[in-house]
Amino acid sequence: MFRSLNSRLLLSYILVILVCLILVGLGLFLFVRASPLWTSAAVIRLEEAERATMRLLVQAGPLGTISQDRLHDLLDQAARDREARILLLDDAGLVQYDSERAWVGQGLPDVFRQPAPRLPRIQGSFTGPDGQRWLFIGQVLSTGDRQRMALLFASRPMRVLLLLWFVDNLLPPMGQAGLAALLLSIPLAWLVARSIARPLQRVAAAAGAIAQGDLEQRAPVSGPREVQELARAFNRMADRVAAAQQAQRDLVANVSHELKTPLTSVQGFSQAILDGTATEPEAIERAARVIQEEAERMRRMVDEILNLARFDADQVQMAREPVEIGPLLASCAERLAPQAEAAGNRLQVQAEEGLFVTGDADWLTQALVNLLDNGLRHTQGGRVEAVAQREGDWVTVTVTDTGEGIPAADLPRIFERFYQADKSRRRRSGVGLGLSIAREVVQRHGGEIKAESVLGVGSRFTVLLPARGSSREGGLTHHRGTRVSRGGGA
């Protein structure tokens, strides 16, 4: 019955209201118990019974002239009319008459021990033979033989009297007020519960739709702040799931495409060698060279894919060592010099002296090689330049080329895996993983990377790394796992 969140919230609100009402009632009961208010009300009722009984006795004549039976009859009548317990005690404190016929012959010595500032009037409490405390008022009467008697008007036991007074005077209005509050609170509680449950139900519905394969489904952001945060977090998760699934599809499609061309070349040239088509030494050498180049290309692609997979699985371990950027850039340029010369490009690097960062030299080399290689691949007969300098707490490395540029629509996506702005130049531009690896490396060193480009003019990639000893140092992310091999190019 109470399995849904809405019904459980509603039930919890009702229980809270009931508990509050019970606590208020208990507080009032304890307040009345400590207050003389209820005893004052009981005394007033006993005084009314006393006055009416004394009038009745006065009308019957002097006390000494009234027979015992007649006196008992009059007291019985008064007890019935006033709903009070009437006791008649002798001078020794023994009960001579009890309107309830239970204590006759019992002793009540406490009565005459009460302070009596207004004799013959007496008032106080006593412990009855039943062991309970009774409240009383009374008169000390003189009989004809100069003996005194005490006529008492006793209430119910004080504990019972308190409970009855509370039930009679406070419980009814408190119950009515509580019922009204409960009736008013239930709709409000239902509205509050519904305002929480409905947005959660929408999030659950969106989750169910995504589980069924509808990756376009999103949860509406509504309800309390916490539920809105949940919906936003869910939508971010859904975006990542959709992106991951799209990346998975792209990975399969791109790997299949990228492997198809080199495998075809390897198969064709190896077949030429096997069936004797390539018999001349030059032809055999050319076939072997193509097979070796395509095999190397496939190896680089596999290495890059494995590296990105290890990044995703958090299995890359990076060193925390001082790395000087100037010599690192010079080493990268030396490695790529043959490629630059083959394309007719001028490759230049310059760096301020003493530029140090904390990190992994091998991975930083891989990132910078990928950026320089990317510039060389997209530049023919131009210039590729890398400049490193200190800017505040950052060491910035700017890689600029005079190549074909990147269309503005493609610029936000160039760091995505396998994304290539110019699909017609896929063969020359690599497989689209170099920039993704460069971004992963830079981010895991606590830095950031950004790109600017003007179509037909060239592109600029800026890497910002925390300078060693600066306030931003310490951003290098620690990751579990082992060192992994680096791919070749971009």
N, C-alpha and C positions, 0 to 999 in steps of 0.2 A: 504493500500500500504506500509506503514511504520510501520508494526506491529512487524516485527522481529527485534531482537537486532542488527543484522548485518546492516540492512537498516537504522535503527535509528542512529547508530554510524556513518555510512557513511554520512547521511544527516547532522548530527551535525558537522562533520569535514568540509563539504562543506560550511555550514553556518558560521563556524568560519573563514574559508578562505575569504569568501565574506565580512564579517564584518571587517576583517583586511584590506582588500583592500579599503573598504569605509573609514576606519579610516585614512589610509595612504593618500588617496585622499583628505580628509578633512584637514588633517595636511598640505599638500602641498598648498591647497587653502588658508588656514590661513597664511601660510608663505609668499605666493605671495602677499596676501592682505597687509601684513605689510612691504613688500619689495618695493623699488622704481623701481624694474625691469620692471614691466608691464607698469608703467607710462613712463619710458624711451622709451620703444618700441612704445608707442602711440605718444610720442613727435617726435620721428624719422620719423614716418609716416606722421605726420602733417607738419614737416619741408620739407619733399619731396614734399607734396602738395603745400606748400608755394612757394618753389623755382620754381616749374613748373608754377604756376599761375603768379608769378612776371615776369617770362620770357615772358609769353603770353601777359601781360599788357605792358611790355617794347616794345615788337614788334608792339603793336597797337599804340604806340606814347605816348606823354606826357599825364598825367592823366587829366589835365585841358582841353585838346582838344578833349577828347573822350566823345561822347554823353552818356547820362544816359542809353538809351536803349542798345547802343553798349556795354557799360560797364557791364550791367546786362547779356547780351548774353555771353560775355566772361567769366564771373564768373559762369554762368550756365554750360558752357562747361567744365570749370576746375573742378567744383563740380562733374560732371558726370564722368570725366576721373579719378579723384583721389578718388572718393567715400568719400568725406569729406563735411562737412557742412560749407558753407562760409557765413559770415555775414559782412555787411558793416554798421558801426555806424557813426553818425555825432558827432560833438564836444560835444553835450549834452548827449551822450550815448544812443540816440534813434536809433533803428534799421531802416536803410533806405533800406536795401536789405537783404533777407534771401533766400538761395538757396532752402529751403523747404517751403517758402511762409507762414510760420506760425507766425513769430514774428515781422513782419513788423509793425512799429509804437510802439513797446514795448520798454521799457527802460531797459538798462543793465548798471547801474551805477558802478557796481563792476569792470568793465573792466578797467576803468581809475584810479581805486584806487590800482591796482596791482603795486608792486614795479617794476620799469623799469630801471635797471642799465645800459641797453644798448639801449637806445632810438636811432632810432625809433622802435626798436624791443620790443615787449611786450609778456609776457607769464604768464600763471597762470590758475585759474579756476574761474568760476562764477556760480551763481544760476540762472537758466533760469526761464522764466515765468511758465514752467511746474513744478517748484519746485525741479528739480533734479540738481545735480552738474555736470558741464561740464568742460572738460579740453580744453585749447585753447592755440594757439600761434598766433602772428599777427604782423602787421606793422602799424605804425602811418604815414599816408600819408598827404601830404600838397596839397591842391587844388590851383587853380590859384588865387582865391580871398582871399588867406592867411588864410583860414580856414583848420582845420585838420579833418581827418577822420581815423577811425580804420578799417583796413581790417583783419578780424579774420578767423582763420581756427579752427573749433571746432570738437572735437571727439564726439562720442556717450556719453551718460551719464556715469559717472565714474563707477557706480555700474554695468551697462550693459557692459561697456568696460572691466572691470576686468573679468567678467564672460566669455565674448567672448574670451578674451586673454587666459584665462585658458583653455577653450574648444578647442581653435585652437592650442595652443602650448604644453600644458601638458597632456590634457586628452587622446589624441590618443596614445602617447607612453606608458602612464601609463595603459591604457586599454589593449594594446597589451601585455605588461609585465604581467598584472594581468591575462589575459586570458591564457597566456603560463603557469603561475604559477598554475592556477586553473587546467589546463589540466594535468600538471605533478603531482599535489597534489591528484587528484581524485584516480588514481591507488594506490598511497601510502596510502591514507586514507582507501581505500578498503582493502588493505593488513593488515593494522593495525586493522581495524574493524574485519576482518576475523580471525586474530590471537587471538582476544579476544572472539569472538562469537563461534568459532568452539569448543574450550575446554569447554565452558559453555554448548554447545549443547550436548557434550559427557556426561557431568555430568547429564544433564537433561535426556538423554537417559538411563543412568545407574539407575537414580532414578525411571524412568518409569518401567525398567525391574524389579527392586526390588519390586515396587508396584504390579507387576504382579506375584510375588512369586519367582523370580529368585534371591535368597539371595547370590549366588556366584558372582553376577555381581559387578564389581568395575569400578570406573571412572579412565581413564588414567590421570596421572599427567603431564600436559603440559601447555604451554601458559605463560602469565605473572605471576609474583610471586604471586600476589593476587589470581589469578585463580588457581594456583598450591596449595596454601594454602586451597582454597575452596575444591579442589579435595581431598586433604589429609584429611581434616575434614570430608568430605562426606564418604570417605573410612573408617575412624575410626568409624563414625556413623553406616555405614553398617556392620562393624565387630561387633559392640556392638548389633545391631539388630539381626544379625545372632546368636551371642552368647546368647542373651536373649531368642530367639526362641528355640535354642537348650536346654537352661536351662529349659525352660518351658516344652519342651518334656521330658527332663530328670526328671523334678519334677513329672510330671504325671506318668511316668513309674516307678520311684523309690518309690513314695508314694504308688502307686498301689501294687507294689511288697512287700514293707515293711508292708503294712496293711494286705496283704493277709495271711501271716503266723500267726500273732497274732489273727486275726479274725477267722481263721480256728481252732486255738487252743481253743479260747473262745467258739466258736460254738460247738466244739466236746465235751469239758468237761462239758459245761452247758447242752448239750443234754444227756450226760451220767447221770447227776444228775436228769434230768427231767424224763427220761424213766426208771429209777431205775437200770441202769447198775452198777452205783457206789452206793453200799448200805452200805459197810463197812465204819466206821468212818474215817479210814486212807485214803480210796479212795476218800471219799467226801472232806476231808481236802486237799488232794493232788490236786483235781480238783479245789477247791476254791483258793488254792495258785497259781496255774497256771493261772487261770482267773485274779487274782489280779495282778500278775507280767506282764501279757500281756497287761492288761488295763493300768498299770503304764507306760509300754514301749510306748504304743500308745499316752498316754498323753504327755510324754516327747517329742516325735516326733512332735506332733501338736504344743507344746509350741515353739520348736525350729523353726519350719516353720513359725509360727506367728511372732516370734522375727525377723527373717530374712526379712519377708515381711515388718515389721515396719521399719527396717533399710533402706530398699529400698525406702519406702514412706517418709523417713526423719521424722519419728514420734517418735524417741527415744530421750528422754531428759536425759542428764547425769549431775551428780553433779560436782562441782568444789571444792573439799575439800582436805585437806592434808591426804594422805594415806601412812601409813608405811608398806613397803613391807614385812619385816620380820614376824610380827604377821599374816599378811595376808596369807603368804605361810604356816605357821604353822597351821592355821585354815583349809586350803585346804587339807593338809596332814592328819589332824585328821579326816576330813570327809571321806577320801578315804581309811583310814586304814583297815576297814573290807574287802574291795575289794582286797587290796594288800595282806592281809593275806590269803584270800581264794585262790588266785592264786600262793601262795608261793613266793611272791616278797618282797624284802626289799625296803621300801619307805623312802627316806631320804631327808631332806631339811636343808639348811644352808644359812644364810644371814648376811651380815654386819649390824651392828647396825646403826640406824639413817638414813636408806634409805627411803626418802620420795619422793613421786610424787604427782602431783595434778590431781584429777580425781574422779571417782565414784567407791567406794570400792566394791559395790555389783557386778557391771559389771566386774571389774578387777578380783574379786573372781571367777566369772563365766568363764572368759577366762583362768585363771590358772588351775581351776578344769578340764576344757576340755582338756588342754594339759597334765596334769598328768593322767587323765582318759584314754586318748589316749595311753600313754606309758604303763599303766598297762594292757590295753586290748591286746596289742601286745607283752607282755612279760610274760613268764611262768618260774617261779623259778629263776628269775634274780633280777635285781636292777633297780629302777627308782629313779633318783636324781634330785633335783631342787636346783640351786645355784643362789643367788642374790648378786650383787656387784655394786659398782660405777665405771664407766669408763668415765672420763671426764664429759661432760654435760648429760650423759645418766645413767640410772639405767638399768642394764641388768639382765634378769632372764633366766637362761639356764636350760632347762628340758632335761635330758639325760636318755635313757633307753638302756638296753642290749637285746632288743627283736629281732624280725626277720628282721628288716630293711625294707627299701622301695626301690624297683627297680629304677634305675636311670631314666628310661623312664617315670615313674609315678611321680617322685619327683616334677616337675614343676606344677602338677595339683592337688596336695593333698589338697590345700585350696579351690578347687572348691566344690560347693554344691553337695552332694550325691556322690562325687567321692570316690571310694574305690579301693586302689591298689590291694588288694587280694580279688577278687570276691568270692572265695570259703569260705572265713571267714566272709562273710557279717553278719551272725547271731551274731557272737561274737563281731564284730567290730562296732556295732551300725549302724546308718543310714547315716553316712557321713556328718553331719552338724556341729559337734562340732568344727572342725578346722576353718570352715567358720565363725562361730560366734566369735571365738577367734580373727581371723584377723580383723573382723569388729570393735570389741571393741578396739583392740590395735591401729588401724589406727585412730579411732575417739578420741583417747587420744594423738594424735600427734606423735605416735610411729610407729614402723615397726616390722614385724615378719618374720623370715626366717627359713628354715629347711635344715638340712644336714643328710645324711644317708649312711650307708654302708650295703649292703645286707648281712644278716647273722651275723652282728656285733652289729647293733643298730642304733638308730636315735638320733638327737639332734635338739631341737627347741629353738631358741634364740629370746627373746622379748626385744626390746629396747624401753624404756619410758623416756621422758624428766624429768630430775631430778628437784625437786622443788627448785626454786631459781636460776636455771641456765638460760643461754641465750636462750635455746631452749624451755623454759617453755612458755605456752600460745598456744600450738598447739592443745589443746582440742577443738574439734569442737562443737559448739553450735547447737543444733537441736531443732526444735519445737516439740510439742507433749507432751505426758505424760509418766510417767514411766510404763514399761511393766514387766510382769513376766518373770523369767529366766527358761530356760529348765533345766533338771536334768543333763545328762551326755553328753559325746561326741558322 
